[in-house]
Amino acid sequence: MYAIVDIHGVQTKVSPDEVLTVPLMSGDPGAKLTFDKVLLVGNGDRIAVGQPSVKGASVSVEIVEHLRGPKLRIFKFKRRRDFRKRRGYRDELTRIRVTGIVGTGA
C-alpha cells in the first residue's frame, strides 16, 4: 500500500514504515501527526485518486528527529567590477516515520 500526500506544499509518495526527510514541522520527537490531504491511495491493483483529495483517507506519522541539511553556498560576482558576495544557509528539516495509511482503494 502507498499514498501520495501533500506535506507543506510538497507532494510526497509514502508507504508504511518508511522514514522521510521533510521541511521543518512543529512538534517534539516522538509526537504523532496526521495528514488529511491525501491525493492518491494505491493498494495493489486498486487506486483511488482524489479531486483534490481522497475522502476519508489519512496518513499517520511519528516525528523521529529534527536536523539541519547540508550547507548551501551562494556566491555572486560581477566581472571587472570588484564585486563579490558570499552567503550560505542550511535548511531546517524533520525526519518522520510513516506509521500507517488509512484509506480506501478504488
C-alpha positions, 0 to 999 in steps of 0.5 A, a space after each residue: 500500500 502507498 499514498 501520495 500526500 501533500 506535506 507543506 506544499 510538497 507532494 510526497 509518495 509514502 508507504 508504511 514504515 518508511 522514514 522521510 526527510 521533510 521541511 521543518 514541522 512543529 512538534 517534539 520527537 516522538 509526537 504523532 501527526 496526521 495528514 488529511 490531504 491525501 491525493 492518491 491511495 494505491 493498494 495493489 491493483 486498486 487506486 483511488 485518486 482524489 479531486 483534490 483529495 481522497 475522502 476519508 483517507 489519512 496518513 499517520 506519522 511519528 516525528 523521529 528527529 529534527 536536523 539541519 541539511 547540508 550547507 548551501 553556498 551562494 556566491 555572486 560576482 560581477 566581472 571587472 567590477 570588484 564585486 563579490 558576495 558570499 552567503 550560505 544557509 542550511 535548511 531546517 528539516 524533520 525526519 518522520 516515520 510513516 506509521 500507517 495509511 488509512 484509506 480506501 482503494 478504488 
